[in-house]
Amino acid sequence: MTATVTAGDCGGETKDCSGEADVIVLAFDVGRKKTGVAVGNILSGAARPLLAISGGRSEQLRAAAEQIAQWRPCRLVVGLPARMNGEEHAMTKTARAFARALSASHPNLPVTLTDERLTTAAARTQPNNNGNGNNNCNNKNKTPGKKNNPANPPDPQAAAIILQDWLDNTPP
């Protein structure tokens, strides 16, 4: 399920960005304490984890704005969590609010909500889920993929999974 957020409306979309250099997409995996960020390229069809943003919602939105200024994407993708049966819950509302805030602060940038069910769980199972090339060889006392492993936050990898899924399943 994918929807574009524009002044509260939702609708279909394509990957079309209106400029030959406009091929960068940023994705966000919104969490209670951290938000994962990933970057992808429409032409290559590849996504990669960037970082986890910590802090309250206003700090996370401020840090997201810094990433947007740095990467200058043509679109933003926000993971939309739901229960396995599709039913919404508290984090669904949080992700929608985050997407609306991004849309309001970047009115010329399309913001897309896309299904993110099980992405954090999938990110926790990946051996290198922190996006920095560290394969955990030096983390002798830490278990890769565990929620309590600060050297291995799943948030950026979950954002990359969300973005890769969007890149793979959105028509050109």
C-alpha positions as CSV (number, residue, x, y, z in Angstrom):
1,M,0.0,0.0,0.0
2,T,1.4,3.3,-1.0
3,A,-0.1,6.8,-0.7
4,T,1.2,10.3,-1.4
5,V,0.7,12.9,1.3
6,T,-0.3,16.3,0.0
7,A,-2.3,18.6,2.2
8,G,-4.0,15.6,3.7
9,D,-4.8,13.8,0.4
10,C,-3.7,10.3,-0.5
11,G,-3.4,9.0,-4.0
12,G,-1.5,6.8,-6.5
13,E,2.0,7.7,-7.6
14,T,4.9,6.8,-9.8
15,K,8.7,7.3,-9.3
16,D,8.6,10.2,-11.7
17,C,10.8,13.1,-10.6
18,S,10.7,16.1,-12.8
19,G,14.4,16.6,-13.5
20,E,17.2,14.6,-14.9
21,A,19.3,15.1,-11.7
22,D,16.4,14.4,-9.4
23,V,16.9,10.7,-8.7
24,I,17.5,10.7,-4.9
25,V,14.9,9.5,-2.5
26,L,15.0,9.6,1.3
27,A,13.1,7.2,3.5
28,F,12.1,7.3,7.1
29,D,11.3,4.5,9.6
30,V,9.5,6.5,12.3
31,G,9.9,5.1,15.8
32,R,9.0,6.3,19.3
33,K,12.6,7.1,20.3
34,K,14.5,6.9,17.0
35,T,13.8,7.4,13.4
36,G,15.8,5.5,10.8
37,V,16.9,7.2,7.6
38,A,17.9,5.7,4.3
39,V,18.8,7.0,0.9
40,G,18.1,5.5,-2.5
41,N,18.5,6.2,-6.2
42,I,15.7,5.8,-8.6
43,L,18.0,5.1,-11.6
44,S,20.0,2.3,-9.9
45,G,17.0,1.1,-7.9
46,A,19.2,0.7,-4.8
47,A,18.7,1.8,-1.2
48,R,21.1,2.0,1.7
49,P,20.9,2.8,5.4
50,L,22.1,6.2,6.5
51,L,21.6,6.9,10.2
52,A,19.3,6.9,13.1
53,I,17.8,10.1,14.4
54,S,17.3,10.4,18.2
55,G,15.3,12.8,20.3
56,G,11.8,14.1,20.5
57,R,9.6,14.5,17.5
58,S,10.7,18.2,16.9
59,E,14.4,17.2,17.1
60,Q,13.8,14.3,14.7
61,L,12.0,16.6,12.2
62,R,14.8,19.1,12.5
63,A,17.4,16.4,11.8
64,A,15.2,15.1,8.9
65,A,15.2,18.6,7.4
66,E,19.0,18.7,7.7
67,Q,19.2,15.4,5.7
68,I,16.8,16.7,3.1
69,A,18.9,19.8,2.7
70,Q,22.1,17.7,2.4
71,W,20.7,15.0,0.0
72,R,18.2,17.2,-1.9
73,P,15.9,14.3,-2.8
74,C,13.0,14.5,-5.3
75,R,10.7,12.5,-2.9
76,L,10.4,11.3,0.7
77,V,9.1,7.9,1.7
78,V,7.7,7.2,5.2
79,G,7.0,3.7,6.4
80,L,3.5,3.2,7.5
81,P,3.2,0.6,10.3
82,A,0.1,-1.5,10.7
83,R,-0.9,-4.8,12.3
84,M,-0.5,-7.9,10.2
85,N,-4.3,-7.7,9.4
86,G,-3.8,-4.1,8.2
87,E,-5.4,-2.6,11.2
88,E,-3.9,0.7,12.3
89,H,-2.4,1.4,15.8
90,A,-0.8,4.2,17.7
91,M,2.5,4.1,15.6
92,T,0.4,4.4,12.4
93,K,-0.9,7.7,13.6
94,T,2.6,8.8,14.6
95,A,4.0,7.9,11.1
96,R,1.1,9.8,9.5
97,A,1.8,12.8,11.6
98,F,5.5,12.7,10.8
99,A,4.6,12.5,7.0
100,R,2.2,15.4,7.3
101,A,4.9,17.5,9.2
102,L,7.4,16.7,6.4
103,S,4.9,17.6,3.8
104,A,4.1,20.9,5.5
105,S,7.7,21.9,5.9
106,H,8.7,20.8,2.4
107,P,5.6,21.7,0.3
108,N,7.3,21.1,-3.1
109,L,8.5,17.7,-2.1
110,P,6.2,14.7,-2.5
111,V,5.9,12.6,0.7
112,T,4.8,9.0,0.3
113,L,3.5,6.6,2.9
114,T,4.2,3.0,2.2
115,D,3.5,-0.3,4.1
116,E,6.3,-1.2,6.5
117,R,5.0,-4.2,8.3
118,L,7.9,-6.4,9.6
119,T,10.7,-4.2,8.3
120,T,12.2,-3.6,11.8
121,A,12.0,-7.3,12.5
122,A,13.7,-8.1,9.2
123,A,16.4,-5.4,9.9
124,R,17.2,-7.1,13.2
125,T,18.0,-10.4,11.5
126,Q,20.5,-8.9,9.1
127,P,24.1,-9.3,10.1
128,N,25.1,-5.8,9.2
129,N,22.1,-3.7,10.1
130,N,23.8,-0.5,11.1
131,G,24.7,0.7,7.6
132,N,28.3,1.6,8.3
133,G,30.1,-1.5,7.0
134,N,30.7,-2.9,10.4
135,N,30.0,-6.6,10.4
136,N,30.1,-6.8,14.2
137,C,33.5,-8.6,14.4
138,N,34.6,-6.3,17.2
139,N,31.4,-6.5,19.2
140,K,32.3,-9.5,21.2
141,N,29.7,-8.9,23.9
142,K,26.9,-7.9,21.6
143,T,24.5,-10.0,19.7
144,P,23.9,-8.8,16.1
145,G,20.3,-7.9,15.5
146,K,19.2,-7.6,19.1
147,K,17.1,-4.6,20.0
148,N,19.4,-3.7,22.9
149,N,22.5,-3.6,20.8
150,P,23.5,0.1,20.5
151,A,26.3,-0.8,18.0
152,N,23.7,-2.3,15.7
153,P,20.5,-0.1,15.6
154,P,17.9,-1.6,13.3
155,D,16.3,1.8,12.4
156,P,18.4,2.8,9.4
157,Q,18.3,-0.7,8.0
158,A,14.5,-0.8,8.4
159,A,14.3,2.5,6.5
160,A,16.5,1.0,3.8
161,I,14.2,-2.1,3.6
162,I,11.2,0.2,3.3
163,L,12.8,2.2,0.6
164,Q,14.1,-0.8,-1.3
165,D,10.6,-2.2,-1.3
166,W,9.2,1.1,-2.6
167,L,11.8,1.2,-5.3
168,D,11.1,-2.4,-6.3
169,N,7.3,-2.0,-6.4
170,T,6.6,1.5,-7.7
171,P,6.2,1.9,-11.5
172,P,8.6,4.2,-13.3
